[in-house]
Amino acid sequence: MTDDFKMLILKGLTETIEMVIISGCIALLIGLPLGIILVVTKKGHILEHEKLNRVLAAIVNAIRSLPSIILIVVLLPLARLVVGTTLGMKAAIVPISIGIAPFLARIIETSVEEVEWGKIEAALAVGAKPFQIIWKVLIPEALPSLVRGITISIISIIEFTAVAGAIGAGGLGSLAIRFGYERFRKDIMVATVVLLICLVQIIQFSGDHISRYLNKKRYKFD
């Protein structure tokens, strides 16, 4: 294993992890409130607003309907506007974040909808305001499920980064295409595949462990 090989793999791994962390944080900042709004604005819920709900749902569905590679290409002009370039890791973060946010929002919507209505009614009965219900009832009750959903979304981001490698975004995906495929470096191709599998396994295991811990803790105090 040469020093050049080690440097290439380490650089690709570092870029992938950085893209996943930054894109994940941005997607969570967008997707969490969006998913909660999609729930609480439904008919009969605590902030009923059917028109807003329909508009947001249509936007989410429109973005989710686009294949990842097309979404990345379509959002490259926005990346240029935000970060000043359409190449490299920084440019890829913009379309990845926007592409994952609606997916995450739908997962969060599903998780929050699982909260028993009786607990919401109990909070309303003691005079809790909508924001208090969201912060103290919906999110805590849905937390184990939210963690599982966020875990799935992070794994989807890894897939996005691999696809973004096709347009020179950097990371393991770009490394696999530029060196493993185009230059017939089987050693690099195998290494990138193994590292991507390991990343997914680590994230899935961690997410499952945290979710189980939160679930046990919740039932302990119920």
Protein Blocks (a to p, Z undefined) as FASTA:
>chain_A
ZZklmmmmmmmmmmmmmmmmmmmmmmmmmmmmmmmmmmmmpghiaklcfklmmmmmmmmm
mmmmpcfklmmmmmmmmmmmmnopaedjklmmmmmmmmmmmmmmmmmmmmmmmpcfklmm
mmmmnopafklmmmmmmmmmmmmmmmmmmmmmmmmmmmmmmmmmmnongpjklmmmmmmm
mnopaklmmmmmmmmmmmmmmmmmmmmmmmmmmmmmmmmmZZ
